Amino acid sequence: MNLSGKIALVTGGSRGIGFSTGKILSENGATVVITGKDAKRLEKATEKIPNSIGIVADIRNTNDVKNVVSKTIEKFGRLDILVNNAGIFPKIKKLHEIDEDEWNEVLDVNLTGQFRFTKEAIPHLQKTSGSIVNISSDAGLKAYQGFNADAYSASKAALIILTKCWALEYSKNKIRVNCICPGVVDTDMTKPFLRTQTDKEFMDNEHPLGRIGQPGEIAKAIMYFVSDDASWTTGAVLAVDGGESIK
Ligand SMILES: NC(=O)c1ccc[n+]([C@@H]2O[C@H](COP(=O)([O-])OP(=O)(O)OC[C@H]3O[C@@H](n4cnc5c(N)ncnc54)[C@H](OP(=O)(O)O)[C@@H]3O)[C@@H](O)[C@H]2O)c1
């Protein structure tokens, strides 16, 4: 797969799935812009991703988001790929225990944040007939007994339908929009659920293939969606989850 000459923007590229995505896109020839909140973490990540720059941006802040896209265009003159990856996972609580601020925070980052980046990126992707990949979750596909972080599930389910809406709307510009729903992946986000051997075994066994995933396994699926190999694929929702969502 060849992404030579392509400019890719990966939100939340400082660690986890976003970092692995930045790396694989770069290894396949793209120039990569990664974003994150934490400047030091972002700088360390760019040191490990060839042909990358980092731009600090809080996805909750519209001006930060505008600045990322305008700096990308200023520096590289175009945008071909947007990976809407940045996200947070809240403390697991039942709906009646969540206060409105917690609810709003999750939606602000996981849903409105993706809206902000997509809105800014679309005019540039229209010029390149570019590609968007939204990172949703198995939690957007199904409910989990005792594991329902409601705002998280709501934000991730919304991204699935937005993928289809955006794919349809911008098909006339030949912009492809696809979505990936990971199962449990070994990143900082899931550390709280993998503290003990018992926790790890439980999580491994939740996945029919017998283990949790690695960030690189999600990144490879993202790589496929943004490449020409997926030239006739848009509006698709792909579970990359060791079979978790089929249970
Ligand atoms: N890990 C899983 O099991 C799993 C499963 C399904 C879906 N996902 C989804 O996959 C995506 C990546 O998850 P991950 O596990 O790689 O998470 P992670 O390791 O916790 O990384 C999250 C990334 O998002 C960035 N981010 C968080 N809040 C932000 C904000 N307000 N503004 C800007 N950037 C922000 C972080 O930047 P800083 O480093 O600066 O904080 C970081 O780069 C998320 O959308 C997540 O919901 C993950």
The ligand as an SDF file (V2000), in Angstrom:
LIG
                    3D

 48 52  0  0  0  0  0  0  0  0999 V2000
   -8.1700    0.8580   23.8670 N   0  0  0  0  0  0  0  0  0  0  0  0
   -9.3130    0.2440   23.6280 C   0  0  0  0  0  0  0  0  0  0  0  0
   -9.5920   -0.8660   24.1220 O   0  0  0  0  0  0  0  0  0  0  0  0
  -10.3260    0.8700   22.7120 C   0  0  0  0  0  0  0  0  0  0  0  0
  -11.4430    0.1030   22.3570 C   0  0  0  0  0  0  0  0  0  0  0  0
  -12.3870    0.6520   21.5190 C   0  0  0  0  0  0  0  0  0  0  0  0
  -12.2450    1.9500   21.0460 C   0  0  0  0  0  0  0  0  0  0  0  0
  -11.1490    2.6700   21.4170 N   0  0  0  0  0  0  0  0  0  0  0  0
  -11.0500    4.0510   20.9080 C   0  0  0  0  0  0  0  0  0  0  0  0
   -9.8280    4.2070   20.2390 O   0  0  0  0  0  0  0  0  0  0  0  0
   -9.3860    5.5620   20.3650 C   0  0  0  0  0  0  0  0  0  0  0  0
   -7.9560    5.5740   20.8940 C   0  0  0  0  0  0  0  0  0  0  0  0
   -7.9570    4.9380   22.1650 O   0  0  0  0  0  0  0  0  0  0  0  0
   -6.6060    4.5000   22.9000 P   0  0  0  0  0  0  0  0  0  0  0  0
   -6.9250    3.2780   23.6470 O   0  0  0  0  0  0  0  0  0  0  0  0
   -5.4720    4.5530   21.9790 O   0  0  0  0  0  0  0  0  0  0  0  0
   -6.5280    5.6990   23.9850 O   0  0  0  0  0  0  0  0  0  0  0  0
   -5.2850    6.3380   24.7680 P   0  0  0  0  0  0  0  0  0  0  0  0
   -4.1160    5.4660   24.7150 O   0  0  0  0  0  0  0  0  0  0  0  0
   -5.8610    6.7550   26.0760 O   0  0  0  0  0  0  0  0  0  0  0  0
   -4.9820    7.6520   23.8850 O   0  0  0  0  0  0  0  0  0  0  0  0
   -5.9650    8.6360   23.7640 C   0  0  0  0  0  0  0  0  0  0  0  0
   -5.4700    9.7170   22.8320 C   0  0  0  0  0  0  0  0  0  0  0  0
   -6.4950   10.7230   22.7320 O   0  0  0  0  0  0  0  0  0  0  0  0
   -5.9600   11.9820   23.0990 C   0  0  0  0  0  0  0  0  0  0  0  0
   -6.9380   12.8180   23.7840 N   0  0  0  0  0  0  0  0  0  0  0  0
   -7.7200   12.4980   24.8400 C   0  0  0  0  0  0  0  0  0  0  0  0
   -8.4480   13.5630   25.2310 N   0  0  0  0  0  0  0  0  0  0  0  0
   -8.1030   14.5820   24.4040 C   0  0  0  0  0  0  0  0  0  0  0  0
   -8.4860   15.9350   24.2920 C   0  0  0  0  0  0  0  0  0  0  0  0
   -9.3760   16.5110   25.1340 N   0  0  0  0  0  0  0  0  0  0  0  0
   -7.9120   16.6860   23.3230 N   0  0  0  0  0  0  0  0  0  0  0  0
   -7.0030   16.1510   22.4930 C   0  0  0  0  0  0  0  0  0  0  0  0
   -6.5850   14.8880   22.5360 N   0  0  0  0  0  0  0  0  0  0  0  0
   -7.1310   14.1080   23.4840 C   0  0  0  0  0  0  0  0  0  0  0  0
   -4.7990   11.6610   24.0210 C   0  0  0  0  0  0  0  0  0  0  0  0
   -3.9040   12.7560   24.0670 O   0  0  0  0  0  0  0  0  0  0  0  0
   -2.9360   12.9760   25.3780 P   0  0  0  0  0  0  0  0  0  0  0  0
   -1.8990   11.9140   25.2880 O   0  0  0  0  0  0  0  0  0  0  0  0
   -2.3960   14.3470   25.1770 O   0  0  0  0  0  0  0  0  0  0  0  0
   -3.8420   12.8360   26.5610 O   0  0  0  0  0  0  0  0  0  0  0  0
   -4.2310   10.4240   23.3440 C   0  0  0  0  0  0  0  0  0  0  0  0
   -3.4120   10.7800   22.2630 O   0  0  0  0  0  0  0  0  0  0  0  0
  -10.3870    6.2530   21.2860 C   0  0  0  0  0  0  0  0  0  0  0  0
  -11.3370    6.9480   20.5260 O   0  0  0  0  0  0  0  0  0  0  0  0
  -11.0490    5.0900   22.0060 C   0  0  0  0  0  0  0  0  0  0  0  0
  -12.3340    5.3990   22.4600 O   0  0  0  0  0  0  0  0  0  0  0  0
  -10.1950    2.1770   22.2400 C   0  0  0  0  0  0  0  0  0  0  0  0
  1  2  1  0
  2  3  2  0
  2  4  1  0
  4  5  1  0
  4 48  2  0
  5  6  2  0
  6  7  1  0
  7  8  2  0
  8  9  1  0
  8 48  1  0
  9 10  1  0
  9 46  1  0
 10 11  1  0
 11 12  1  0
 11 44  1  0
 12 13  1  0
 13 14  1  0
 14 15  2  0
 14 16  1  0
 14 17  1  0
 17 18  1  0
 18 19  2  0
 18 20  1  0
 18 21  1  0
 21 22  1  0
 22 23  1  0
 23 24  1  0
 23 42  1  0
 24 25  1  0
 25 26  1  0
 25 36  1  0
 26 27  1  0
 26 35  1  0
 27 28  2  0
 28 29  1  0
 29 30  1  0
 29 35  2  0
 30 31  1  0
 30 32  2  0
 32 33  1  0
 33 34  2  0
 34 35  1  0
 36 37  1  0
 36 42  1  0
 37 38  1  0
 38 39  2  0
 38 40  1  0
 38 41  1  0
 42 43  1  0
 44 45  1  0
 44 46  1  0
 46 47  1  0
M  CHG  2   8   1  16  -1
M  END
$$$$
